[in-house]
Amino acid sequence: MSSRRCAACKQLRRRCPSDCIFLPYFPSNNPQKFSFVHRIYGASNVGKMLQQVQEHQRADVANSLYYEAYCRIKNPVHGCVGIINILRQEINHFGCELAKIQAELSLVKAQAQTEAQGQVESDVYHASFDITITPWFC
C-alpha cells in the first residue's frame, strides 16, 4: 500500500494500492478533478476507460474526461459541444471579417495603383510642355 492516496481513493474512502490506475492522473492535490469525472462518468467506468487504452495515452484520456465532465457540469444541456459551437461561430464571424478586410485592402491597393499610373501618365503628358500640375488632393 502506498502512503500517498490519490484523489480517487480519498473520495471513495478506500486504500490506494501501489498499482492504483488513478494515482498518476488524479493526484491528491487536485481532488476537484476526480470529483467532476466521478460525478459524470463514475469511478468504475473511468477505471475501465483508463485500462482500455495504452499507458502513454492515459494522461490524455484522463484530461479529456476531466474537460468533458467540467463542461457538462457547467453547461448540463450542451456540455463541451456548446463551447465548440460558440467557437465555430466565432471562427465564421472572424473569417467573414477577414474576407471583408482583405477585399477592402485589395480595393485600396488597386486604387493606389490606378492613381500612380494616372500620375505617371499625367507627368509624361505635361512634361512635353514643361508644366507640372499637382493633383487636386495634394
Disulfide bonds with the S-S distance in Angstrom:
none
